[in-house]
Amino acid sequence: FSLSLIAIEHPVNFELREIKSGEFGLKVSVPKDFAIQRDVPNRILLSGENGLIVVKADLNFRGDIHPDKKEYFRQLEEMKIALKGKGKLIIQAKIFYCDFKKNICIPASLQKTQIVQ
């Protein structure tokens, strides 16, 4: 019996920044030569642990459309999130992105934990 696991490292990056007390912005980005697809079921789910509560979140994908390839975002707008308390923010996402150099599109299942203090 043999088991092989292949881990794919995805270029999708999440950055959480505090705008003011309890109000945050979530930036989703990819490097140059990559883009996030439009009109596909991209989704982000947020949950709090250890005392952190997700009060409100606008997790819709909006942003500038790629000038050459209209089915992709050039970049996404920051998503607004309201949090209460301190603890862990669990970000679970399924994001469809494309690598223009390799000419492939991949649905990425991602999970990230961010400490909020």
C-alpha positions in Angstrom: 0.0 0.0 0.0 1.5 3.3 -1.1 0.2 6.8 -0.4 1.5 9.9 -2.2 0.5 13.4 -1.2 1.2 16.3 -3.6 1.0 19.8 -2.1 0.3 22.6 -4.5 1.5 26.0 -3.3 -0.9 28.7 -4.6 0.1 32.3 -5.4 -3.1 33.7 -3.8 -2.2 36.1 -0.9 -4.4 37.4 1.9 -3.5 40.5 3.8 -5.6 41.7 6.8 -5.1 45.3 8.0 -6.9 47.2 10.7 -8.6 50.4 9.4 -9.8 51.5 12.8 -10.9 49.8 16.0 -13.0 46.7 15.1 -12.9 47.5 11.3 -10.6 45.7 9.0 -9.8 45.3 5.3 -9.0 42.0 3.7 -6.9 42.3 0.5 -6.8 39.3 -1.8 -4.0 39.4 -4.4 -1.9 37.4 -6.9 1.5 38.2 -8.4 2.1 39.6 -11.9 1.3 37.2 -14.7 -1.6 35.7 -12.6 -5.2 36.8 -12.3 -8.4 35.9 -10.5 -11.2 34.7 -12.6 -14.5 36.6 -12.8 -18.0 35.0 -13.2 -17.0 31.8 -11.3 -18.0 30.7 -7.7 -15.1 32.4 -5.9 -15.9 32.4 -2.1 -14.4 33.3 1.2 -15.7 32.1 4.6 -14.6 33.7 7.8 -15.0 32.4 11.4 -13.6 33.5 14.7 -12.1 31.4 17.5 -10.8 32.0 21.0 -13.1 35.0 21.6 -13.1 36.6 18.2 -16.5 37.2 16.6 -17.1 38.1 12.9 -19.8 40.8 13.2 -20.1 41.7 9.5 -18.2 41.0 6.3 -18.6 42.1 2.7 -16.8 39.2 0.9 -18.0 40.0 -2.7 -15.3 39.9 -5.4 -15.2 43.3 -7.0 -12.3 45.1 -8.7 -10.7 46.4 -11.9 -11.2 44.2 -14.9 -8.0 43.1 -16.7 -7.5 45.3 -19.8 -6.6 42.5 -22.2 -8.6 39.6 -20.7 -12.1 40.7 -19.7 -12.9 37.4 -17.9 -10.3 38.2 -15.2 -9.8 40.8 -12.5 -6.7 43.0 -12.8 -6.9 43.5 -9.1 -9.5 43.2 -6.4 -10.9 45.8 -4.1 -10.3 45.4 -0.4 -13.1 43.6 1.4 -14.6 45.3 4.5 -14.8 43.2 7.7 -16.1 44.1 11.2 -14.7 42.0 14.1 -15.3 42.0 17.8 -12.9 40.8 20.5 -9.5 39.1 20.2 -8.5 35.7 18.9 -8.0 33.7 15.7 -9.6 34.6 12.4 -10.0 31.6 10.2 -10.1 32.4 6.5 -11.3 29.5 4.3 -11.5 30.2 0.5 -12.0 28.7 -2.9 -10.5 31.1 -5.4 -10.2 30.4 -9.2 -7.0 31.9 -10.5 -5.0 31.6 -13.8 -1.3 31.5 -14.6 -0.9 33.4 -17.9 2.7 32.1 -18.4 1.6 28.4 -18.2 -1.8 29.2 -19.7 -3.7 27.2 -17.0 -6.5 28.0 -14.5 -6.7 26.4 -11.1 -9.4 26.3 -8.4 -7.4 26.9 -5.1 -8.7 25.7 -1.8 -7.0 27.8 0.8 -7.0 28.2 4.6 -5.2 30.8 6.6 -5.3 31.7 10.3 -4.7 35.3 11.4 -4.2 36.4 15.0 -6.3 39.5 15.8 -5.3 41.4 19.0 
